[in-house]
Amino acid sequence: MTVLTKAQSLLADFRRYWKTPPAGRYMSFQEIASLSVGGIGVKFIVYCISQMIIAVGNTLIGNTIGIDPSALYVIYLISVLSGFPLTAIRAKMIDNTRSMKGKYRPYLITMGVPTVLLGAGFIWMPYETLSLFAKCAVVLAFNIGFQFFYNFYNDAYDSLINVLSPNSIERSDVLSIKSVVENFSPSIANIFLPLAARLITGQDTLYDLKIYRVLFPPMLLAGFLISVLVYVNTEEKIVQAKTHVIQIRFADAFRAIVRNKYFWIISLAGWLGFLEGSFNSILGWMYNYQHACSAAQYSLVIAIAGNASFWPNLVAPYFIRKYGKKRILVFTNLLNIGFILIMLPIVKATGKPYIIWLLLGCTFVNQFITSLGHLLNPSINADIRDYQQYITGERIDGMFAAVGLIGNVITLATGFVLPALYEKSGLNRGVALSLGYDGSNVYDVLYHQDYFVKISSVLVVASVVGAVLNVIPFFFYDLTETRQKAMVRVLKIRALFEDYGNHVLKDEDLIETAELIREAQEYISREPVTAIPDDKAARKQVRTENEKIEIARLVMQELTKYDTDYGKALLEEARRISDAGLNGYADALQLTKAQVKAMPKTTEAEKERRRAALMRLADAKAAKKAAKKYYPNGITPFDSSVFEALFRAEDENEAKRGEALRALKLAREQKNRQTAAQHKADLQRLRIEQAKIEQEIKTAAGQNSVFYRASKPYQDARKTLAQYENYRHLDAVFARYEKAKSER
């Protein structure tokens, strides 16, 4: 095939799949382009706001505004503590969101606007006239706002990929494309910031507020306008039954996430590696304090260093397919340790004319390796959420952030380490005064070469320690790409039969999932090929066949689970609880903690059954407590059908508001004041109606949540029996599939 033929084929595919995804995929090219280009705008905002977030080592707050590390650590503690309730509120809002626009997309607008306004306000505060206490108070106040609005905005964008496709490989491919495109914004900013700083201040420094006051507000506004592309042209796709009612409370979600071992593995890696990035300040320090190069040269340095994160995006999809996420994570983190260590002799040679270029080379390789690993994080987090839905039945993406507050507690406990290292190595007021400085900015110590080398060397060693601790948990991560694909298929099967039982099954969903079951039935009797052929095409075919066999086993395990001894025991328990009724289920629960502790735990399946049994015991305990508190005279059923009418009214109201807004805009363009006033009044009425519906949904959700918690063992038993009954109708589902297929 010639280059021209390939180009023509690619162009044809681009046109064909611009609005319709390719077979086996979920995202059209338009969605991918909008997510990526819109991401440029998001990353402009992230670039600006991230420099305003309190952190020890933050150069804008520390070096430029002039808050020393000790004071910075104090307001950092307060800022983190303020984030606890705000994160819990954010998590609850995300997990209980039901909108035509989706779980995350609405927040790109509602949280983006206040984020931009807060960013502009932060940078224009008159810090030059404020005392140290006043500076701390102002920075803290803005950061409390950032804790909610900015974190909400950033999390909504980063988490959006989790619900745009349930295909792990597709998510990795899209993340690779997205990362290439969206990183243009920080690359552009890093290249031109030193040059613009030189023009604005006439000096080779980045520590002047004038620079940020001129550049950041336009960047924030432009970033928001570009990011609207993501909101307009993407569509969320969650694998879930259409009749599924959201009913999540913080305590319930927390107990559910406790079972997710992969969440704890990934979180632990981050918590243990808190020192790994300590060296990141050294390159900037070398330019600003040791004058290791000119402004033009430093722009080139930043451009090259920033470019390191570009190349991994091109090779990541290939490596993921070939080696899997775990191997990449372990390998890149081990290499990272070595390349950080190489920085130590380089830093000790500070003062030589070529040293910043050696440090750049080491930083480039380090960032290349780190970026390859970090590129996997969104995809891994999406896989972890799929696993959560697989083991619990609930999609609780937002609550992961709330449970992640445990990490903030750990960070508070470890956060004093870096300021202590700064202080101990000489970055303090006493040393600044002894060197002849006025002590108003302790970072002046870095102008002294000996102290610069000493402090920087300590940071390199700290980074090595952090990198070593960071890699250890990844050895225990065993969620493969094949297993994730199998879990998504199981989720589709569960949704199919739930919708079938509730008589809301659509033919397009039926056809796709029925064919997945047919494929599993075809491959379940085959054995994996262990002999790997020499031919490349044959190897690929063997890998594909083996993958289908592995997926088939998990799919058929789901469909036949009630035929096993374990499944029959679950059914017996479910029937006993169901027969006992809402107010008798407590007496029907016969499982004891001693029995669960005695259960075997040799195989992974046995461990999972044991964990599930422990979870049922915990649910039963919580249910009895809730029943006693909220239903002292006996549990009364909640009619969940109320949600159907409320959600329909909510969707209709949203559609009407969209029409009213468009009509109002048209009337204003035509300068028809009377018509515009009428549409404005209609819009106001619809907004009042919207608020009323939202309040009714909130009230109903609260009532349903209380009922669900108090009756969870009974509800779970009913679900088990319903699923068993639905699974028995596989032949009927296939008959309907054949009919739907023939009518296509």
C-alpha positions in Angstrom: 0.0 0.0 0.0 1.5 3.4 -1.0 1.7 6.4 1.2 -0.9 8.1 -0.9 -3.3 5.1 -0.5 -2.8 5.0 3.2 -3.4 8.8 3.5 -6.6 8.4 1.4 -7.7 5.5 3.7 -7.1 7.5 6.8 -9.0 10.5 5.4 -11.9 8.2 4.5 -11.9 6.7 8.0 -11.8 10.2 9.5 -14.9 11.2 7.5 -16.7 7.9 8.2 -16.2 8.0 11.9 -16.4 11.7 12.6 -19.7 11.4 14.3 -20.1 7.6 14.5 -17.6 5.4 16.4 -15.8 2.5 14.7 -17.1 -1.0 15.5 -16.1 -2.0 19.0 -15.4 1.6 20.0 -17.5 4.1 21.8 -16.0 7.5 20.9 -16.3 9.2 17.5 -13.5 11.2 16.1 -15.4 14.4 16.8 -15.5 13.5 20.5 -11.8 12.7 20.6 -10.9 15.9 18.8 -13.2 18.0 21.1 -11.9 16.4 24.3 -8.3 17.0 23.1 -8.5 20.5 21.8 -10.8 21.5 24.6 -8.2 20.1 26.9 -5.8 22.8 25.7 -8.1 25.3 27.4 -8.4 23.2 30.5 -4.7 22.9 30.8 -4.2 26.7 30.5 -6.4 27.0 33.6 -4.6 24.2 35.3 -1.2 25.8 34.5 -2.2 29.1 36.1 -4.2 27.8 39.1 -1.7 25.1 40.0 0.9 27.8 40.7 -1.5 29.4 43.1 -2.2 26.3 45.1 -0.5 26.2 48.5 2.4 23.8 48.6 5.8 23.8 50.2 8.2 24.7 47.4 5.6 26.7 45.5 7.7 29.5 43.8 4.8 31.9 43.1 3.6 31.9 46.8 7.1 31.4 48.4 9.6 33.2 46.2 7.4 35.8 44.5 4.8 36.7 47.1 7.3 36.1 49.9 5.9 33.6 52.3 8.6 31.5 54.0 8.4 27.7 54.1 7.4 27.5 57.8 4.5 29.9 57.4 3.6 28.2 54.1 3.3 24.9 55.8 1.0 26.3 58.5 -1.5 27.7 55.9 -1.0 24.5 53.9 -2.3 22.5 56.8 -5.3 24.7 57.2 -6.0 24.6 53.5 -5.9 20.8 53.4 -8.2 20.5 56.4 -10.7 22.8 54.8 -10.8 20.5 51.8 -12.2 17.6 53.8 -15.8 18.7 54.0 -15.6 20.3 50.6 -14.4 17.1 48.9 -17.1 15.1 50.6 -19.7 17.5 49.3 -18.2 17.3 45.8 -18.2 13.5 45.9 -21.8 13.4 46.9 -22.8 15.9 44.2 -21.0 13.8 41.5 -22.3 10.4 42.5 -25.9 11.6 42.8 -25.9 13.7 39.6 -28.5 12.6 37.1 -28.7 15.0 34.1 -29.1 14.8 30.3 -25.6 16.3 30.2 -24.1 13.5 32.3 -22.2 13.0 35.6 -19.1 15.3 34.9 -19.8 17.5 31.9 -22.1 20.0 33.6 -19.3 20.9 36.1 -17.0 22.0 33.4 -19.2 25.1 33.1 -20.6 25.6 36.6 -17.2 25.1 38.3 -15.1 26.6 35.5 -16.5 30.2 35.8 -15.8 30.6 39.5 -12.3 29.0 39.1 -11.4 31.6 36.5 -12.7 34.5 38.6 -10.9 33.3 41.7 -7.6 32.9 39.7 -7.8 36.5 38.4 -8.6 37.8 41.9 -5.7 35.9 43.4 -3.1 37.3 41.1 -4.3 40.9 41.4 -4.3 41.2 45.2 -1.9 43.9 46.4 0.6 41.6 48.2 3.3 44.2 48.1 1.5 46.3 50.7 0.5 43.4 53.0 2.1 42.1 56.1 3.2 38.4 56.3 0.1 37.6 58.3 -2.2 39.4 55.8 -0.5 37.6 52.9 -1.0 34.3 54.5 -4.7 35.1 55.2 -5.4 36.2 51.6 -3.6 33.2 50.0 -5.4 30.8 52.4 -8.8 32.3 51.6 -8.4 32.0 47.9 -7.1 28.4 48.3 -10.1 27.4 50.3 -12.1 28.5 47.2 -9.7 26.6 44.9 -10.2 23.5 47.1 -13.8 23.3 46.0 -14.2 25.0 42.6 -10.8 24.3 41.0 -10.5 20.8 42.3 -14.1 20.1 41.2 -13.4 21.5 37.7 -10.1 19.7 37.3 -11.5 16.4 38.6 -14.5 16.7 36.3 -12.3 17.0 33.3 -9.8 14.3 34.3 -12.6 11.9 35.3 -14.6 12.4 32.1 -12.6 9.8 30.2 -13.8 7.2 32.8 -17.3 7.5 31.4 -16.7 8.3 27.7 -15.8 4.7 27.0 -15.9 1.4 29.0 -13.1 0.1 26.7 -9.8 0.2 28.5 -7.6 0.1 25.4 -9.7 2.8 23.7 -9.4 4.9 26.9 -5.6 4.5 26.7 -5.5 5.4 23.0 -7.7 8.5 23.6 -5.6 9.5 26.7 -2.5 9.3 24.5 -4.0 11.6 21.8 -5.5 13.9 24.4 -2.2 14.3 26.3 -0.3 15.1 23.1 -2.7 17.9 22.2 -3.6 19.4 25.6 0.1 19.7 26.6 0.5 22.4 24.0 -0.8 24.9 26.5 1.8 24.3 29.3 4.5 24.0 26.6 3.6 27.3 25.1 3.4 28.9 28.5 6.7 27.6 29.7 8.5 28.7 26.4 7.2 32.2 26.4 7.1 33.0 30.1 10.8 33.7 30.5 10.9 35.8 27.4 7.7 37.7 28.4 9.1 38.2 31.8 12.2 39.8 30.4 10.0 42.2 28.3 7.8 43.1 31.3 10.5 43.5 34.0 13.7 44.0 32.0 15.4 41.4 34.2 16.2 37.6 34.1 13.8 36.6 36.8 10.4 34.9 37.1 9.8 36.1 40.6 7.9 39.4 39.9 4.1 39.7 40.3 3.9 42.0 37.3 4.6 39.0 35.0 1.6 37.0 36.3 -0.7 40.0 36.5 -0.2 40.7 32.8 -0.2 37.1 31.5 -2.5 34.9 33.7 -5.9 36.7 33.4 -6.0 36.4 29.6 -4.7 32.8 29.8 -7.5 31.9 32.2 -10.2 33.5 30.1 -9.0 32.0 26.8 -8.6 28.6 28.5 -12.2 28.6 29.7 -13.6 29.6 26.2 -11.6 26.8 24.5 -12.6 24.2 27.2 -16.3 24.7 26.3 -15.6 22.4 23.3 -15.5 19.5 25.8 -18.8 20.3 27.2 -20.5 20.8 23.8 -19.2 17.8 21.8 -18.8 14.8 24.2 -21.3 12.3 25.5 -21.0 10.2 28.6 -21.6 6.4 28.4 -22.0 4.5 31.6 -22.6 0.7 31.5 -25.7 0.6 33.8 -29.3 -0.5 33.6 -31.6 2.3 32.5 -33.9 1.6 35.5 -31.0 1.8 38.0 -31.8 4.4 40.8 -28.8 6.3 42.3 -28.8 5.8 46.1 -25.5 6.6 47.6 -24.5 7.9 51.0 -20.9 8.6 52.1 -20.8 5.8 54.7 -22.2 3.3 52.2 -19.7 4.3 49.6 -16.8 4.2 52.0 -17.6 0.7 53.1 -17.9 -0.3 49.4 -14.5 1.2 48.4 -12.8 -0.6 51.4 -13.2 -3.8 49.3 -11.4 -2.3 46.3 -7.8 -3.5 46.7 -6.6 -1.8 43.6 -7.7 1.6 44.9 -5.5 1.1 48.0 -2.5 -0.1 45.9 -2.5 2.9 43.7 -3.3 5.3 46.6 -0.5 3.8 48.7 2.0 4.3 45.9 1.2 8.0 45.9 1.2 8.4 49.7 4.6 6.6 50.1 6.2 8.6 47.2 5.5 12.0 48.6 9.1 13.1 48.4 9.7 11.9 44.8 9.1 15.3 43.2 11.3 17.2 45.7 14.0 17.9 43.0 11.6 19.7 40.6 12.5 23.1 41.9 16.2 22.8 41.2 16.2 23.6 37.5 14.3 26.9 38.1 16.5 27.8 41.1 19.6 27.3 39.0 18.4 29.9 36.5 16.9 32.4 39.0 19.5 32.3 41.7 22.7 31.0 40.1 22.2 32.7 36.8 23.3 29.6 35.0 22.0 30.9 31.6 20.2 33.8 29.9 16.4 34.3 29.5 16.5 33.1 25.9 18.6 30.0 26.9 16.2 29.3 29.8 13.2 29.5 27.4 15.0 26.8 25.4 15.7 24.8 28.6 12.0 24.9 29.6 10.9 24.1 26.0 13.1 21.0 25.9 12.2 19.8 29.4 8.5 20.3 28.7 8.9 18.4 25.4 9.9 15.3 27.4 6.3 14.6 28.3 5.3 14.8 24.6 7.1 11.6 23.3 5.6 9.1 25.8 2.2 9.9 24.4 3.2 8.5 21.0 4.6 5.2 22.3 2.2 4.6 25.3 -0.6 2.8 23.4 2.0 0.4 21.8 3.6 -0.4 25.2 0.3 -0.9 26.9 -0.8 -3.4 24.3 2.5 -5.2 24.4 3.4 -5.2 28.0 0.4 -4.1 30.1 0.1 -1.3 32.6 1.7 -3.0 35.5 5.0 -3.9 33.8 5.2 -0.3 32.5 4.6 1.2 35.9 7.2 -1.0 37.7 9.8 -0.6 34.9 9.5 3.2 34.6 9.6 3.7 38.4 12.7 1.6 38.7 14.4 3.6 36.0 13.3 6.8 37.6 15.2 6.0 40.8 18.5 5.8 38.8 18.0 9.0 36.8 17.2 11.0 39.9 20.3 9.7 41.6 22.4 10.8 38.6 21.4 14.4 39.4 23.5 14.4 42.6 27.0 14.8 41.1 25.5 17.3 38.6 24.2 19.5 41.3 27.5 19.4 43.2 29.2 20.8 40.1 27.0 24.0 40.1 28.9 27.0 38.8 30.4 25.5 35.7 29.0 27.0 32.5 27.6 23.7 31.1 26.0 22.4 34.3 22.4 23.5 33.6 22.5 21.6 30.3 23.6 18.4 32.1 20.8 18.9 34.6 18.4 19.5 31.7 19.5 16.2 30.1 18.9 14.3 33.3 15.6 16.1 33.9 14.5 15.4 30.3 15.1 11.6 30.6 13.5 11.6 34.1 10.4 13.4 32.9 10.1 11.2 29.9 10.1 8.1 32.1 7.8 9.7 34.7 5.4 10.9 32.0 5.1 7.4 30.5 4.1 6.1 33.9 1.8 9.1 34.8 0.1 8.8 31.4 -1.3 5.5 32.6 -2.9 6.9 35.8 -6.2 8.1 34.3 -6.6 4.8 32.5 -5.7 2.8 35.7 -8.2 4.9 37.7 -10.9 4.2 35.1 -10.2 0.5 35.4 -10.4 0.7 39.1 -13.8 2.3 38.9 -15.0 -0.4 36.6 -13.8 -3.0 39.1 -15.7 -1.1 41.8 -18.9 -1.3 39.8 -18.2 -5.0 39.1 -17.9 -6.0 42.8 -20.5 -3.7 44.3 -23.0 -2.9 41.5 -22.7 0.9 42.1 -20.8 3.5 40.1 -19.4 5.7 42.8 -16.7 7.6 40.9 -16.9 10.8 42.9 -16.7 9.0 46.3 -13.2 7.9 45.4 -12.1 11.5 45.9 -13.8 11.6 49.3 -12.2 8.4 50.5 -8.9 9.7 49.1 -9.1 12.3 51.9 -7.3 9.6 53.9 -4.4 10.5 51.7 -4.7 14.1 52.8 -4.5 13.0 56.4 -1.3 11.1 55.6 0.0 14.1 53.7 -0.6 16.2 56.8 1.5 13.8 58.8 4.3 13.7 56.2 4.0 17.3 54.9 6.4 18.6 57.6 9.3 16.6 56.2 10.1 18.8 53.2 9.9 22.1 55.2 12.1 20.5 57.8 14.6 19.5 55.2 14.6 23.0 53.8 15.1 24.4 57.3 17.8 21.9 58.3 19.8 22.3 55.1 20.0 26.1 55.5 16.9 27.6 53.9 15.9 29.7 56.9 15.9 33.2 58.2 19.0 32.8 60.4 21.2 31.7 57.5 19.7 34.5 55.3 20.7 37.1 58.0 24.1 35.6 58.5 24.8 36.0 54.7 23.9 39.7 54.8 20.3 39.6 53.5 17.5 41.3 55.4 15.7 38.0 56.1 12.4 39.1 54.5 12.7 36.3 51.9 14.5 33.2 53.0 15.0 32.1 49.4 17.7 34.7 49.1 20.0 32.0 50.6 19.9 30.3 47.3 22.0 33.1 45.8 24.9 31.6 47.8 26.5 28.8 45.8 27.5 26.6 48.7 24.1 26.7 50.3 22.5 26.2 46.9 24.5 23.0 46.4 23.8 21.8 49.9 20.0 22.4 49.7 19.7 21.0 46.2 21.6 17.8 47.1 19.3 17.2 50.0 16.3 17.5 47.7 17.8 15.0 45.2 18.4 12.4 48.0 14.9 13.0 49.3 13.5 12.4 45.8 15.4 9.1 45.5 13.9 7.9 48.8 10.4 8.9 47.6 10.9 7.1 44.2 12.0 3.9 46.0 8.9 3.9 48.3 6.6 4.8 45.3 7.5 1.7 43.3 6.9 -1.0 45.9 3.0 -1.1 45.8 2.9 -1.5 42.0 4.3 -5.0 42.4 0.9 -6.0 43.9 -1.2 -4.6 41.1 -2.6 -7.5 39.0 -5.7 -6.0 37.2 -4.9 -6.9 33.6 -6.4 -5.4 30.5 -8.0 -8.7 29.6 -9.7 -9.0 33.0 -11.0 -5.4 32.8 -12.5 -6.1 29.4 -14.2 -9.2 30.8 -15.6 -7.2 33.8 -17.1 -4.6 31.4 -18.8 -7.4 29.5 -20.2 -8.8 32.7 -21.5 -5.4 33.6 -23.2 -5.2 30.2 -24.8 -8.6 30.8 -26.1 -7.6 34.2 -27.5 -4.4 32.7 -29.1 -6.4 29.9 -30.9 -8.8 32.1 -32.0 -6.1 34.6 -33.5 -4.1 31.8 -35.0 -7.3 30.4 -36.7 -8.0 33.7 -38.0 -4.4 33.9 -39.2 -4.5 30.3 -37.1 -1.5 29.1 -34.6 -3.4 27.0 -33.6 -1.8 23.7 -32.8 -3.8 20.6 -29.4 -2.2 20.0 -28.3 -3.0 23.5 -29.7 -6.5 23.2 -27.8 -7.3 19.9 -24.4 -6.1 21.2 -24.6 -8.0 24.5 -26.2 -11.1 23.1 -23.3 -11.4 20.6 -20.8 -11.1 23.5 -22.5 -14.0 25.3 -22.5 -16.1 22.0 -18.8 -15.5 21.7 -18.2 -16.6 25.3 -20.3 -19.8 24.7 -18.1 -20.5 21.7 -14.8 -20.1 23.5 -15.5 -21.5 26.9 -14.7 -25.1 25.9 -11.3 -24.2 24.4 -8.0 -24.4 26.2 -5.4 -21.6 26.0 -2.4 -22.1 23.6 0.8 -22.3 25.6 3.2 -22.7 22.7 4.0 -19.3 21.3 4.7 -19.5 17.5 7.6 -17.7 15.9 5.6 -16.0 13.2 4.4 -12.5 14.2 0.9 -12.8 12.7 0.5 -16.2 14.3 1.6 -14.8 17.7 -1.0 -12.1 17.5 -3.7 -14.6 16.6 -2.8 -16.8 19.6 -2.8 -13.8 21.9 -6.3 -12.8 20.6 -7.6 -16.4 21.0 -6.2 -16.7 24.5 -7.7 -13.4 25.5 -11.2 -14.5 24.3 -10.9 -17.8 26.2 -10.0 -15.9 29.4 -12.9 -13.4 28.9 -15.3 -16.3 28.1 -14.5 -17.9 31.5 -15.4 -14.8 33.5 -18.5 -14.2 31.4 -19.8 -17.8 31.7 -18.8 -17.8 35.4 -21.3 -14.9 35.8 -24.1 -16.6 33.8 -23.7 -19.9 35.5 -22.9 -18.7 39.0 -26.2 -19.9 40.5 -25.5 -23.4 39.3 -22.5 -23.7 41.6 -22.6 -24.8 45.3 -21.7 -21.3 46.3 -24.4 -19.8 44.1 -27.0 -22.2 45.4 -26.1 -21.2 49.0 -26.5 -17.5 48.0 -29.9 -18.3 46.6 -31.0 -20.2 49.7 -29.9 -17.3 51.9 -31.7 -14.8 49.6 -34.9 -16.8 49.6 -34.8 -17.0 53.4 -34.3 -13.3 53.8 -36.9 -12.4 51.2 -39.5 -14.7 52.7 -38.9 -13.1 56.1 -39.9 -9.7 54.7 -38.8 -6.1 55.4 -39.3 -6.4 59.1 -38.1 -10.0 59.6 -34.9 -10.1 57.6 -32.7 -9.6 60.7 -33.9 -12.9 62.2 -33.3 -14.7 58.9 -29.6 -13.7 58.8 -27.8 -16.8 60.0 -24.2 -16.0 58.9 -21.9 -15.2 61.7 -18.5 -13.5 61.8 -16.9 -16.7 63.1 -18.2 -18.6 60.2 -16.9 -16.1 57.7 -13.4 -16.0 59.4 -13.4 -19.8 59.0 -14.0 -19.7 55.3 -11.1 -20.8 53.1 -9.0 -18.2 51.4 -6.5 -20.1 49.3 -7.6 -19.1 45.8 -8.6 -15.6 44.5 -12.2 -16.8 44.2 -12.3 -18.0 47.8 -10.8 -14.7 48.9 -13.5 -12.8 47.0 -16.3 -14.9 48.5 -14.9 -14.3 52.0 -14.7 -10.5 51.4 -18.3 -10.6 50.0 -19.5 -12.4 53.1 -17.7 -9.9 55.4 -19.4 -7.1 53.5 -22.8 -8.7 53.9 -22.2 -8.9 57.6 -21.2 -5.2 57.7 -24.3 -4.3 55.6 -26.6 -6.2 58.0 -25.1 -4.5 61.1 -25.6 -1.0 59.5 -29.1 -1.9 58.4 -30.2 -3.0 61.8 -28.8 0.2 63.3 -30.6 2.4 60.6 -33.9 0.5 61.0 -33.8 1.0 64.8 -33.1 4.8 64.3 -35.5 5.7 61.4 -38.2 3.0 61.6 -38.8 2.3 65.3 -42.3 1.1 64.5 -41.3 -1.1 61.6 -39.9 -0.4 58.1 -42.4 1.0 55.5 -41.5 0.5 51.8 -40.5 3.5 49.7 -42.1 3.8 46.3 -39.1 4.3 44.0 -41.3 4.8 41.0 -41.5 8.4 42.0 -38.0 8.9 40.5 -39.2 8.0 37.0 -41.6 11.0 36.9 -39.2 13.3 38.5 -36.3 12.4 36.2 -38.5 12.8 33.2 -39.7 16.2 34.4 -36.1 17.2 35.0 -35.0 16.2 31.5 -38.1 18.0 30.0 -37.3 21.1 32.0 -33.7 21.1 30.8 -34.8 20.8 27.2 -37.3 23.6 27.6 -34.7 25.9 29.2 -32.4 25.2 26.3 -35.1 26.2 23.8 -36.0 29.3 25.9 -32.3 30.4 25.9 -32.0 30.0 22.2 -35.2 31.9 21.6 -34.1 34.7 24.0 -30.8 35.0 22.1 -32.6 35.2 18.8 -35.0 37.8 20.0 -32.2 39.9 21.3 -30.3 39.6 18.0 -33.5 40.8 16.2 -33.9 43.5 18.9 -37.5 42.4 19.6 -37.9 43.6 23.2 -41.4 42.3 23.8 -40.6 38.8 22.6 -37.3 38.9 24.5 -39.1 39.9 27.7 -41.6 37.0 27.2 -38.8 34.5 26.7 -36.9 35.9 29.7 -40.0 35.4 31.9 -40.4 31.9 30.6 -36.8 31.2 31.4 -37.2 32.5 34.9 -40.4 30.4 35.4 -38.5 27.3 34.2 -35.6 27.9 36.5 -38.0 28.2 39.5 -39.6 24.9 38.3 -36.1 23.4 38.0 -35.2 24.3 41.5 -38.5 22.8 42.8 -37.9 19.5 40.9 -34.3 19.3 42.1 -35.6 19.8 45.7 -38.1 17.0 45.2 -35.5 14.7 43.8 -33.2 15.5 46.7 -36.0 14.8 49.2 -37.0 11.6 47.5 -33.3 10.5 47.2 -32.8 11.1 50.9 -35.9 9.1 51.8 -34.9 6.3 49.4 -31.3 6.3 50.8 -32.6 5.9 54.4 -35.0 3.1 53.3 -32.2 1.4 51.2 -29.8 1.5 54.1 -32.3 0.2 56.6 -33.4 -2.6 54.3 -30.2 -3.4 52.4 -30.0 -7.1 53.2 -33.6 -7.5 52.1 -33.0 -5.4 49.0 -29.9 -7.3 48.1 -31.7 -10.6 48.5 -34.5 -9.4 46.2 -31.9 -8.4 43.6 -30.2 -11.7 43.8 -33.5 -13.6 43.2 -34.5 -11.2 40.4 -31.1 -11.7 38.7 -31.4 -15.5 39.1 -34.8 -15.4 37.5 -33.7 -13.1 34.7 -30.6 -15.3 33.9 -33.0 -18.3 33.5 -34.5 -16.5 30.5 -31.3 -16.6 28.4 -33.1 -18.6 25.7 -35.9 -16.0 25.5 -33.3 -13.3 25.2 -31.6 -15.1 22.3 -35.0 -15.6 20.6 -35.6 -11.9 20.8 -32.1 -11.3 19.6 -32.6 -13.4 16.5 -35.8 -11.5 15.8 -34.2 -8.1 16.3 -31.2 -9.1 14.1 -33.4 -10.3 11.3 -35.4 -7.0 11.3 -32.3 -4.9 11.0 
